[in-house]
Amino acid sequence: MKDITDLSLQKTYTLKSDADMDMVAQELVGRLVERPHAFVIALQGDLGAGKTTFTKHFAAQIGVEEAVASPTFVIERVYPIAHGPFSLFVHIDAYRMNTAEELLAIGWNDVVAEPSTIVCIEWPELVSPLADKPAVQLVFEYGETENERILHLYA
């Protein structure tokens, strides 16, 4: 199995259920490695494509014990991680941001400087170039049916 930091890793998943989301989240967690800075996961896709839903599944898999809520209106939510090499999970929704300076204003540099932190940022393209170099990029698309999603993973 390739390490998640192998830049040649590209996979596509068809997600039809919460169980599928859990499976991909668990696979991603199994490939996390410690880094000299935060592990950043960028999530892209249209409204309702599954970014926040996936983030909730991912957070549960890494040991976040609280219910993860969408940070759309508060921009950022921070959760402790119960076990493992990572201690903090930061969920950012940049949908309401217009510039990279707004991301800096909420402490982006401090967040990504901490190696024991995992960051999921939705809508990273809105705050480029700060979030342009994630460890992992997830791109969500609508599938053929109402509940089906296509997930492209790039590392």
ZIGI-V445386 format. One record per backbone hydrogen bond with DSSP energy under -1.0 kcal/mol. CO is the residue of the C=O (numbers start at 1). NH is the residue of the N-H. E is the energy in kcal/mol with one decimal. If there is no record, write none. Layout:
BEGIN
((CO | NH | E) (CO | NH | E))
END
This chain:
BEGIN
((3 | 6 | -2.1) (6 | 9 | -2.3) (9 | 155 | -2.2) (11 | 153 | -3.3) (13 | 151 | -2.7) (15 | 149 | -2.7) (17 | 21 | -1.8) (18 | 22 | -2.7) (19 | 23 | -2.2) (20 | 24 | -2.2) (21 | 25 | -2.6) (22 | 26 | -2.9) (23 | 27 | -2.1) (24 | 28 | -2.6) (25 | 29 | -2.6) (26 | 30 | -2.2) (28 | 31 | -1.2) (29 | 32 | -1.3) (39 | 119 | -2.9) (40 | 135 | -1.8) (40 | 136 | -1.8) (41 | 121 | -2.7) (42 | 138 | -3.4) (43 | 123 | -1.8) (44 | 140 | -3.1) (46 | 49 | -1.9) (50 | 54 | -2.6) (51 | 55 | -2.2) (52 | 56 | -2.1) (53 | 57 | -1.7) (54 | 58 | -2.9) (55 | 59 | -2.8) (56 | 60 | -1.9) (57 | 61 | -1.8) (58 | 62 | -1.7) (59 | 64 | -2.6) (63 | 82 | -2.3) (71 | 75 | -2.6) (74 | 76 | -1.8) (75 | 93 | -2.7) (77 | 91 | -3.0) (79 | 89 | -3.2) (87 | 81 | -2.0) (88 | 118 | -2.5) (89 | 79 | -2.9) (90 | 120 | -2.7) (91 | 77 | -2.4) (92 | 122 | -3.0) (94 | 97 | -2.1) (100 | 104 | -2.1) (101 | 105 | -1.9) (103 | 108 | -1.4) (104 | 107 | -1.9) (107 | 111 | -2.3) (108 | 112 | -2.7) (112 | 38 | -2.4) (114 | 117 | -1.5) (116 | 87 | -2.9) (116 | 88 | -1.7) (117 | 39 | -2.5) (118 | 90 | -2.8) (119 | 41 | -3.3) (120 | 92 | -2.9) (121 | 43 | -2.8) (122 | 94 | -2.5) (123 | 126 | -1.7) (124 | 127 | -1.6) (127 | 130 | -1.1) (129 | 132 | -1.6) (136 | 42 | -2.8) (137 | 154 | -2.8) (138 | 44 | -3.1) (139 | 152 | -2.7) (141 | 150 | -2.6) (148 | 143 | -2.8) (149 | 15 | -3.5) (150 | 141 | -2.4) (151 | 13 | -3.0) (152 | 139 | -2.6) (153 | 11 | -2.2) (154 | 137 | -3.2))
END
